[in-house]
Amino acid sequence: MNPPVLLLVDDEMGVRESLKMVFNKGFQLLEADSVDAAIAKVIEARPHVVLLDVLMPKSDGLQVLQTIKEIHPGCAVIMLTGVNSQQLAAKAIEGGAFDFVGKPFDVVDLRQKVARALEHVAAKVPSP
């Protein structure tokens, strides 16, 4: 069985590198440093989970969330942000995000949220 596909979307290379260290086992990792690259990866790879930065150049992460959910409604999107606001979290969840994580992120918490997202995605997929 193929490992789940996890797409890491952040314009900061350091954040993507940190996430790659956290999820270096058990996943097929893809990364995107821009909105356009993220959308292309979603279309091409159909990831199970997307870790998406809220503040991206040229676009707001909430708009990108909406586009991802239109293209691939079955994936779970976890929003990442350095602006830890309840209002922003509520907007993300209302917009279809699976969850919301503040930066700097707690590794154990983030792993648990990704695991729950994978369970959620698996529950939606009918068994063969």
Secondary structure, DSSP 8 states (H G I E B T S, - for coil): ----EEEEE-S-HHHHHHHHHHT-SSSEEEEESSHHHHHHHHHHH--SEEEEESEETTEEHHHHHHHHHHH-TTSEEEEEESS--HHHHHHHHHTT-SEEEESS--HHHHHHHHHHHHHHHHHHS---
